[in-house]
Amino acid sequence: MSKPRSGRGMTGKPSLIYTVFGSSTEANQVARTLIEEKLVACANHFAPAVSQYVWEGEFCEEQEYPVLLKTLETQAEAAMQRLKTLHSYDTPAILSWPADQSDPAYAKWLSEQIAL
């Protein structure tokens, strides 16, 4: 007996993807694209943050716009690859981890939003 290919009616394991953008406009546009392409179900935009780092030997301190994207573990890699192509940074911070626990009703909703 084979498993159904569609995610409808099935609940997958949630996964989180974190990234930052140089502007709120870019953050909104990229998040919307990922949602419309059904690679992520939801995007939480946080208040601007100050990021400190060394880039090409220079100390930098910049205002950035953090975003937490919610997807399924099975779609995380595809979402991260698409995010990288959409992102304006040369080397964007794109971090992902599985959500070990989640509310079952939320996990069901999330699964229904993602194209498997």
N, CA, C and O atoms as a GROMACS GRO file, in nm:
protein
  464
    1MET      N    1   0.085  -0.117   0.000
    1MET     CA    2   0.000   0.000   0.000
    1MET      C    3   0.090   0.124   0.000
    1MET      O    4   0.178   0.135   0.084
    2SER      N    5   0.068   0.216  -0.092
    2SER     CA    6   0.152   0.335  -0.099
    2SER      C    7   0.089   0.449  -0.020
    2SER      O    8  -0.032   0.454   0.000
    3LYS      N    9   0.176   0.541   0.023
    3LYS     CA   10   0.131   0.658   0.097
    3LYS      C   11   0.083   0.763   0.000
    3LYS      O   12   0.136   0.774  -0.111
    4PRO      N   13  -0.018   0.843   0.039
    4PRO     CA   14  -0.064   0.950  -0.049
    4PRO      C   15   0.045   1.055  -0.067
    4PRO      O   16   0.122   1.080   0.025
    5ARG      N   17   0.053   1.115  -0.184
    5ARG     CA   18   0.155   1.214  -0.214
    5ARG      C   19   0.114   1.352  -0.165
    5ARG      O   20   0.201   1.433  -0.134
    6SER      N   21  -0.012   1.380  -0.156
    6SER     CA   22  -0.059   1.511  -0.113
    6SER      C   23  -0.054   1.522   0.038
    6SER      O   24  -0.069   1.423   0.109
    7GLY      N   25  -0.032   1.644   0.086
    7GLY     CA   26  -0.028   1.669   0.229
    7GLY      C   27  -0.166   1.688   0.289
    7GLY      O   28  -0.178   1.696   0.411
    8ARG      N   29  -0.269   1.694   0.209
    8ARG     CA   30  -0.404   1.714   0.261
    8ARG      C   31  -0.444   1.600   0.352
    8ARG      O   32  -0.431   1.483   0.316
    9GLY      N   33  -0.491   1.634   0.471
    9GLY     CA   34  -0.537   1.534   0.565
    9GLY      C   35  -0.424   1.473   0.647
    9GLY      O   36  -0.451   1.398   0.741
   10MET      N   37  -0.300   1.502   0.612
   10MET     CA   38  -0.186   1.450   0.686
   10MET      C   39  -0.123   1.565   0.763
   10MET      O   40  -0.132   1.680   0.722
   11THR      N   41  -0.058   1.533   0.874
   11THR     CA   42   0.010   1.636   0.950
   11THR      C   43   0.159   1.607   0.948
   11THR      O   44   0.204   1.501   0.992
   12GLY      N   45   0.236   1.703   0.897
   12GLY     CA   46   0.380   1.690   0.895
   12GLY      C   47   0.442   1.757   1.016
   12GLY      O   48   0.374   1.825   1.092
   13LYS      N   49   0.571   1.736   1.033
   13LYS     CA   50   0.644   1.795   1.145
   13LYS      C   51   0.684   1.938   1.110
   13LYS      O   52   0.750   1.961   1.009
   14PRO      N   53   0.644   2.035   1.193
   14PRO     CA   54   0.680   2.175   1.166
   14PRO      C   55   0.830   2.198   1.174
   14PRO      O   56   0.902   2.129   1.247
   15SER      N   57   0.876   2.296   1.099
   15SER     CA   58   1.015   2.338   1.098
   15SER      C   59   1.017   2.490   1.092
   15SER      O   60   0.928   2.552   1.033
   16LEU      N   61   1.118   2.550   1.151
   16LEU     CA   62   1.130   2.696   1.156
   16LEU      C   63   1.253   2.739   1.076
   16LEU      O   64   1.356   2.672   1.077
   17ILE      N   65   1.240   2.852   1.008
   17ILE     CA   66   1.352   2.910   0.934
   17ILE      C   67   1.364   3.056   0.978
   17ILE      O   68   1.267   3.131   0.979
   18TYR      N   69   1.486   3.093   1.015
   18TYR     CA   70   1.512   3.230   1.060
   18TYR      C   71   1.606   3.298   0.961
   18TYR      O   72   1.701   3.237   0.912
   19THR      N   73   1.577   3.424   0.932
   19THR     CA   74   1.665   3.504   0.848
   19THR      C   75   1.647   3.651   0.883
   19THR      O   76   1.555   3.687   0.956
   20VAL      N   77   1.734   3.734   0.830
   20VAL     CA   78   1.722   3.880   0.846
   20VAL      C   79   1.736   3.946   0.710
   20VAL      O   80   1.800   3.893   0.619
   21PHE      N   81   1.676   4.062   0.698
   21PHE     CA   82   1.680   4.140   0.574
   21PHE      C   83   1.728   4.281   0.601
   21PHE      O   84   1.723   4.328   0.715
   22GLY      N   85   1.774   4.348   0.498
   22GLY     CA   86   1.820   4.485   0.510
   22GLY      C   87   1.709   4.588   0.512
   22GLY      O   88   1.733   4.703   0.547
   23SER      N   89   1.588   4.548   0.474
   23SER     CA   90   1.474   4.642   0.476
   23SER      C   91   1.346   4.566   0.504
   23SER      O   92   1.334   4.446   0.477
   24SER      N   93   1.249   4.637   0.559
   24SER     CA   94   1.119   4.575   0.585
   24SER      C   95   1.046   4.546   0.454
   24SER      O   96   0.969   4.450   0.446
   25THR      N   97   1.071   4.627   0.352
   25THR     CA   98   1.007   4.604   0.222
   25THR      C   99   1.052   4.471   0.164
   25THR      O  100   0.970   4.393   0.117
   26GLU      N  101   1.184   4.446   0.166
   26GLU     CA  102   1.234   4.319   0.115
   26GLU      C  103   1.181   4.202   0.198
   26GLU      O  104   1.140   4.100   0.143
   27ALA      N  105   1.180   4.217   0.330
   27ALA     CA  106   1.130   4.111   0.418
   27ALA      C  107   0.986   4.076   0.382
   27ALA      O  108   0.951   3.959   0.374
   28ASN      N  109   0.903   4.178   0.361
   28ASN     CA  110   0.762   4.154   0.326
   28ASN      C  111   0.749   4.088   0.189
   28ASN      O  112   0.670   3.995   0.173
   29GLN      N  113   0.823   4.135   0.092
   29GLN     CA  114   0.814   4.080  -0.044
   29GLN      C  115   0.858   3.934  -0.049
   29GLN      O  116   0.791   3.852  -0.110
   30VAL      N  117   0.970   3.902   0.014
   30VAL     CA  118   1.021   3.766   0.011
   30VAL      C  119   0.928   3.672   0.087
   30VAL      O  120   0.899   3.563   0.040
   31ALA      N  121   0.881   3.715   0.205
   31ALA     CA  122   0.790   3.631   0.282
   31ALA      C  123   0.662   3.604   0.204
   31ALA      O  124   0.613   3.491   0.201
   32ARG      N  125   0.609   3.705   0.141
   32ARG     CA  126   0.486   3.687   0.062
   32ARG      C  127   0.508   3.589  -0.053
   32ARG      O  128   0.424   3.503  -0.079
   33THR      N  129   0.621   3.600  -0.121
   33THR     CA  130   0.653   3.508  -0.230
   33THR      C  131   0.659   3.364  -0.180
   33THR      O  132   0.601   3.274  -0.241
   34LEU      N  133   0.728   3.342  -0.068
   34LEU     CA  134   0.740   3.206  -0.014
   34LEU      C  135   0.604   3.150   0.028
   34LEU      O  136   0.579   3.030   0.012
   35ILE      N  137   0.518   3.235   0.081
   35ILE     CA  138   0.383   3.191   0.120
   35ILE      C  139   0.300   3.160  -0.006
   35ILE      O  140   0.234   3.057  -0.013
   36GLU      N  141   0.306   3.249  -0.104
   36GLU     CA  142   0.230   3.227  -0.227
   36GLU      C  143   0.276   3.102  -0.301
   36GLU      O  144   0.195   3.035  -0.365
   37GLU      N  145   0.405   3.070  -0.293
   37GLU     CA  146   0.458   2.950  -0.357
   37GLU      C  147   0.439   2.825  -0.271
   37GLU      O  148   0.482   2.716  -0.309
   38LYS      N  149   0.374   2.842  -0.157
   38LYS     CA  150   0.343   2.733  -0.064
   38LYS      C  151   0.466   2.658  -0.013
   38LYS      O  152   0.462   2.539   0.014
   39LEU      N  153   0.576   2.734  -0.002
   39LEU     CA  154   0.696   2.677   0.058
   39LEU      C  155   0.697   2.700   0.209
   39LEU      O  156   0.757   2.623   0.284
   40VAL      N  157   0.630   2.806   0.253
   40VAL     CA  158   0.609   2.832   0.395
   40VAL      C  159   0.463   2.867   0.415
   40VAL      O  160   0.395   2.910   0.322
   41ALA      N  161   0.414   2.848   0.538
   41ALA     CA  162   0.274   2.877   0.567
   41ALA      C  163   0.256   3.012   0.634
   41ALA      O  164   0.150   3.073   0.625
   42CYS      N  165   0.362   3.060   0.700
   42CYS     CA  166   0.346   3.178   0.784
   42CYS      C  167   0.481   3.246   0.800
   42CYS      O  168   0.586   3.182   0.799
   43ALA      N  169   0.478   3.378   0.816
   43ALA     CA  170   0.599   3.455   0.842
   43ALA      C  171   0.571   3.551   0.957
   43ALA      O  172   0.473   3.626   0.954
   44ASN      N  173   0.656   3.548   1.057
   44ASN     CA  174   0.648   3.644   1.168
   44ASN      C  175   0.761   3.745   1.152
   44ASN      O  176   0.879   3.708   1.150
   45HIS      N  177   0.723   3.872   1.139
   45HIS     CA  178   0.820   3.980   1.122
   45HIS      C  179   0.842   4.045   1.259
   45HIS      O  180   0.747   4.084   1.327
   46PHE      N  181   0.968   4.056   1.297
   46PHE     CA  182   1.002   4.116   1.426
   46PHE      C  183   1.048   4.260   1.407
   46PHE      O  184   1.079   4.303   1.296
   47ALA      N  185   1.051   4.332   1.518
   47ALA     CA  186   1.097   4.471   1.516
   47ALA      C  187   1.241   4.476   1.464
   47ALA      O  188   1.316   4.380   1.479
   48PRO      N  189   1.279   4.588   1.404
   48PRO     CA  190   1.417   4.600   1.359
   48PRO      C  191   1.514   4.568   1.473
   48PRO      O  192   1.490   4.602   1.589
   49ALA      N  193   1.624   4.504   1.438
   49ALA     CA  194   1.726   4.466   1.535
   49ALA      C  195   1.860   4.523   1.490
   49ALA      O  196   1.882   4.548   1.371
   50VAL      N  197   1.949   4.542   1.584
   50VAL     CA  198   2.084   4.584   1.551
   50VAL      C  199   2.170   4.458   1.542
   50VAL      O  200   2.180   4.382   1.638
   51SER      N  201   2.231   4.438   1.427
   51SER     CA  202   2.320   4.324   1.407
   51SER      C  203   2.465   4.373   1.407
   51SER      O  204   2.497   4.474   1.344
   52GLN      N  205   2.550   4.300   1.477
   52GLN     CA  206   2.693   4.331   1.482
   52GLN      C  207   2.769   4.211   1.428
   52GLN      O  208   2.743   4.098   1.468
   53TYR      N  209   2.863   4.236   1.337
   53TYR     CA  210   2.938   4.127   1.276
   53TYR      C  211   3.061   4.184   1.205
   53TYR      O  212   3.074   4.306   1.188
   54VAL      N  213   3.150   4.095   1.166
   54VAL     CA  214   3.266   4.134   1.087
   54VAL      C  215   3.243   4.084   0.945
   54VAL      O  216   3.214   3.966   0.924
   55TRP      N  217   3.255   4.174   0.847
   55TRP     CA  218   3.238   4.139   0.707
   55TRP      C  219   3.357   4.193   0.630
   55TRP      O  220   3.384   4.313   0.631
   56GLU      N  221   3.428   4.103   0.563
   56GLU     CA  222   3.546   4.138   0.484
   56GLU      C  223   3.645   4.220   0.566
   56GLU      O  224   3.701   4.318   0.519
   57GLY      N  225   3.665   4.177   0.692
   57GLY     CA  226   3.763   4.239   0.780
   57GLY      C  227   3.718   4.366   0.850
   57GLY      O  228   3.793   4.423   0.930
   58GLU      N  229   3.599   4.411   0.823
   58GLU     CA  230   3.548   4.534   0.883
   58GLU      C  231   3.437   4.504   0.983
   58GLU      O  232   3.350   4.422   0.956
   59PHE      N  233   3.441   4.571   1.098
   59PHE     CA  234   3.334   4.559   1.196
   59PHE      C  235   3.213   4.636   1.144
   59PHE      O  236   3.225   4.751   1.102
   60CYS      N  237   3.097   4.571   1.147
   60CYS     CA  238   2.973   4.632   1.098
   60CYS      C  239   2.867   4.632   1.207
   60CYS      O  240   2.861   4.540   1.289
   61GLU      N  241   2.787   4.733   1.206
   61GLU     CA  242   2.671   4.741   1.296
   61GLU      C  243   2.558   4.799   1.212
   61GLU      O  244   2.561   4.916   1.174
   62GLU      N  245   2.458   4.716   1.185
   62GLU     CA  246   2.352   4.753   1.092
   62GLU      C  247   2.214   4.724   1.151
   62GLU      O  248   2.199   4.634   1.234
   63GLN      N  249   2.117   4.799   1.108
   63GLN     CA  250   1.978   4.768   1.141
   63GLN      C  251   1.929   4.664   1.041
   63GLN      O  252   1.943   4.681   0.920
   64GLU      N  253   1.872   4.555   1.093
   64GLU     CA  254   1.818   4.450   1.008
   64GLU      C  255   1.679   4.412   1.056
   64GLU      O  256   1.637   4.447   1.166
   65TYR      N  257   1.608   4.339   0.970
   65TYR     CA  258   1.469   4.303   0.995
   65TYR      C  259   1.455   4.151   1.003
   65TYR      O  260   1.452   4.084   0.899
   66PRO      N  261   1.446   4.096   1.125
   66PRO     CA  262   1.436   3.951   1.142
   66PRO      C  263   1.298   3.896   1.102
   66PRO      O  264   1.195   3.960   1.124
   67VAL      N  265   1.300   3.777   1.044
   67VAL     CA  266   1.176   3.709   1.005
   67VAL      C  267   1.189   3.562   1.044
   67VAL      O  268   1.293   3.499   1.022
   68LEU      N  269   1.084   3.508   1.104
   68LEU     CA  270   1.075   3.367   1.136
   68LEU      C  271   0.970   3.306   1.045
   68LEU      O  272   0.853   3.345   1.048
   69LEU      N  273   1.011   3.211   0.964
   69LEU     CA  274   0.923   3.145   0.868
   69LEU      C  275   0.886   3.007   0.921
   69LEU      O  276   0.970   2.938   0.980
   70LYS      N  277   0.762   2.967   0.900
   70LYS     CA  278   0.716   2.836   0.947
   70LYS      C  279   0.678   2.750   0.828
   70LYS      O  280   0.602   2.791   0.740
   71THR      N  281   0.733   2.629   0.826
   71THR     CA  282   0.711   2.536   0.717
   71THR      C  283   0.708   2.395   0.774
   71THR      O  284   0.699   2.376   0.895
   72LEU      N  285   0.715   2.297   0.685
   72LEU     CA  286   0.725   2.157   0.728
   72LEU      C  287   0.869   2.111   0.711
   72LEU      O  288   0.941   2.161   0.625
   73GLU      N  289   0.909   2.017   0.792
   73GLU     CA  290   1.044   1.964   0.785
   73GLU      C  291   1.075   1.913   0.644
   73GLU      O  292   1.188   1.926   0.596
   74THR      N  293   0.975   1.856   0.577
   74THR     CA  294   0.994   1.803   0.442
   74THR      C  295   1.013   1.913   0.338
   74THR      O  296   1.064   1.886   0.229
   75GLN      N  297   0.973   2.035   0.369
   75GLN     CA  298   0.985   2.147   0.276
   75GLN      C  299   1.094   2.245   0.314
   75GLN      O  300   1.120   2.339   0.239
   76ALA      N  301   1.158   2.225   0.428
   76ALA     CA  302   1.254   2.323   0.478
   76ALA      C  303   1.369   2.347   0.380
   76ALA      O  304   1.406   2.462   0.356
   77GLU      N  305   1.426   2.243   0.324
   77GLU     CA  306   1.539   2.260   0.233
   77GLU      C  307   1.498   2.338   0.108
   77GLU      O  308   1.570   2.427   0.065
   78ALA      N  309   1.384   2.304   0.050
   78ALA     CA  310   1.336   2.376  -0.069
   78ALA      C  311   1.307   2.522  -0.035
   78ALA      O  312   1.339   2.611  -0.114
   79ALA      N  313   1.248   2.547   0.080
   79ALA     CA  314   1.219   2.685   0.122
   79ALA      C  315   1.348   2.763   0.143
   79ALA      O  316   1.357   2.880   0.106
   80MET      N  317   1.448   2.699   0.203
   80MET     CA  318   1.575   2.766   0.226
   80MET      C  319   1.645   2.798   0.094
   80MET      O  320   1.702   2.906   0.078
   81GLN      N  321   1.641   2.706  -0.001
   81GLN     CA  322   1.704   2.730  -0.132
   81GLN      C  323   1.635   2.845  -0.205
   81GLN      O  324   1.701   2.931  -0.264
   82ARG      N  325   1.503   2.846  -0.202
   82ARG     CA  326   1.429   2.955  -0.268
   82ARG      C  327   1.455   3.087  -0.197
   82ARG      O  328   1.473   3.190  -0.262
   83LEU      N  329   1.458   3.086  -0.065
   83LEU     CA  330   1.489   3.206   0.012
   83LEU      C  331   1.625   3.262  -0.028
   83LEU      O  332   1.640   3.383  -0.045
   84LYS      N  333   1.721   3.175  -0.045
   84LYS     CA  334   1.856   3.220  -0.084
   84LYS      C  335   1.854   3.288  -0.221
   84LYS      O  336   1.924   3.387  -0.242
   85THR      N  337   1.775   3.235  -0.314
   85THR     CA  338   1.769   3.298  -0.448
   85THR      C  339   1.696   3.432  -0.444
   85THR      O  340   1.726   3.520  -0.525
   86LEU      N  341   1.603   3.449  -0.353
   86LEU     CA  342   1.526   3.573  -0.343
   86LEU      C  343   1.598   3.681  -0.262
   86LEU      O  344   1.571   3.800  -0.279
   87HIS      N  345   1.688   3.640  -0.174
   87HIS     CA  346   1.752   3.731  -0.079
   87HIS      C  347   1.855   3.820  -0.148
   87HIS      O  348   1.925   3.776  -0.239
   88SER      N  349   1.862   3.945  -0.105
   88SER     CA  350   1.955   4.040  -0.167
   88SER      C  351   2.097   4.030  -0.112
   88SER      O  352   2.190   4.080  -0.176
   89TYR      N  353   2.116   3.968   0.003
   89TYR     CA  354   2.250   3.957   0.060
   89TYR      C  355   2.333   3.853  -0.016
   89TYR      O  356   2.280   3.754  -0.066
   90ASP      N  357   2.463   3.877  -0.024
   90ASP     CA  358   2.555   3.780  -0.085
   90ASP      C  359   2.560   3.651  -0.004
   90ASP      O  360   2.561   3.541  -0.060
   91THR      N  361   2.564   3.666   0.128
   91THR     CA  362   2.572   3.552   0.218
   91THR      C  363   2.466   3.570   0.328
   91THR      O  364   2.500   3.609   0.440
   92PRO      N  365   2.341   3.543   0.296
   92PRO     CA  366   2.237   3.565   0.397
   92PRO      C  367   2.243   3.462   0.510
   92PRO      O  368   2.279   3.347   0.490
   93ALA      N  369   2.208   3.508   0.629
   93ALA     CA  370   2.192   3.416   0.742
   93ALA      C  371   2.058   3.345   0.723
   93ALA      O  372   1.953   3.407   0.735
   94ILE      N  373   2.063   3.217   0.694
   94ILE     CA  374   1.944   3.136   0.678
   94ILE      C  375   1.964   3.014   0.767
   94ILE      O  376   2.046   2.927   0.738
   95LEU      N  377   1.889   3.008   0.875
   95LEU     CA  378   1.904   2.902   0.974
   95LEU      C  379   1.773   2.827   0.988
   95LEU      O  380   1.666   2.888   0.986
   96SER      N  381   1.780   2.696   1.002
   96SER     CA  382   1.658   2.616   1.013
   96SER      C  383   1.674   2.512   1.123
   96SER      O  384   1.784   2.462   1.148
   97TRP      N  385   1.563   2.482   1.189
   97TRP     CA  386   1.561   2.375   1.288
   97TRP      C  387   1.420   2.321   1.300
   97TRP      O  388   1.322   2.393   1.278
   98PRO      N  389   1.408   2.192   1.334
   98PRO     CA  390   1.275   2.132   1.350
   98PRO      C  391   1.210   2.180   1.480
   98PRO      O  392   1.278   2.203   1.580
   99ALA      N  393   1.080   2.194   1.477
   99ALA     CA  394   1.003   2.225   1.598
   99ALA      C  395   0.968   2.091   1.661
   99ALA      O  396   0.878   2.022   1.614
  100ASP      N  397   1.038   2.056   1.766
  100ASP     CA  398   1.020   1.925   1.828
  100ASP      C  399   0.880   1.904   1.885
  100ASP      O  400   0.831   1.792   1.892
  101GLN      N  401   0.817   2.013   1.925
  101GLN     CA  402   0.680   2.003   1.978
  101GLN      C  403   0.597   2.117   1.921
  101GLN      O  404   0.647   2.228   1.901
  102SER      N  405   0.471   2.089   1.895
  102SER     CA  406   0.379   2.193   1.849
  102SER      C  407   0.237   2.152   1.884
  102SER      O  408   0.209   2.034   1.907
  103ASP      N  409   0.150   2.248   1.887
  103ASP     CA  410   0.009   2.220   1.909
  103ASP      C  411  -0.044   2.139   1.791
  103ASP      O  412  -0.022   2.179   1.676
  104PRO      N  413  -0.111   2.027   1.814
  104PRO     CA  414  -0.158   1.943   1.703
  104PRO      C  415  -0.248   2.017   1.604
  104PRO      O  416  -0.239   1.994   1.483
  105ALA      N  417  -0.334   2.105   1.652
  105ALA     CA  418  -0.423   2.179   1.561
  105ALA      C  419  -0.341   2.274   1.473
  105ALA      O  420  -0.371   2.290   1.354
  106TYR      N  421  -0.240   2.337   1.531
  106TYR     CA  422  -0.155   2.426   1.452
  106TYR      C  423  -0.075   2.346   1.348
  106TYR      O  424  -0.065   2.388   1.233
  107ALA      N  425  -0.020   2.233   1.389
  107ALA     CA  426   0.056   2.149   1.296
  107ALA      C  427  -0.032   2.103   1.180
  107ALA      O  428   0.014   2.096   1.066
  108LYS      N  429  -0.158   2.073   1.208
  108LYS     CA  430  -0.252   2.034   1.104
  108LYS      C  431  -0.276   2.149   1.007
  108LYS      O  432  -0.272   2.130   0.885
  109TRP      N  433  -0.301   2.269   1.061
  109TRP     CA  434  -0.321   2.387   0.977
  109TRP      C  435  -0.198   2.412   0.890
  109TRP      O  436  -0.210   2.436   0.770
  110LEU      N  437  -0.081   2.406   0.952
  110LEU     CA  438   0.043   2.430   0.880
  110LEU      C  439   0.057   2.332   0.764
  110LEU      O  440   0.093   2.371   0.653
  111SER      N  441   0.030   2.206   0.790
  111SER     CA  442   0.039   2.102   0.685
  111SER      C  443  -0.056   2.129   0.570
  111SER      O  444  -0.024   2.102   0.455
  112GLU      N  445  -0.173   2.182   0.601
  112GLU     CA  446  -0.272   2.210   0.497
  112GLU      C  447  -0.232   2.328   0.408
  112GLU      O  448  -0.284   2.341   0.298
  113GLN      N  449  -0.140   2.413   0.455
  113GLN     CA  450  -0.099   2.531   0.379
  113GLN      C  451   0.017   2.503   0.284
  113GLN      O  452   0.039   2.578   0.189
  114ILE      N  453   0.089   2.396   0.309
  114ILE     CA  454   0.212   2.367   0.235
  114ILE      C  455   0.185   2.269   0.122
  114ILE      O  456   0.117   2.168   0.141
  115ALA      N  457   0.238   2.299   0.005
  115ALA     CA  458   0.227   2.207  -0.108
  115ALA      C  459   0.339   2.103  -0.095
  115ALA      O  460   0.457   2.138  -0.096
  116LEU      N  461   0.301   1.977  -0.083
  116LEU     CA  462   0.401   1.871  -0.072
  116LEU      C  463   0.432   1.811  -0.207
  116LEU      O  464   0.514   1.720  -0.217
   0.00000   0.00000   0.00000
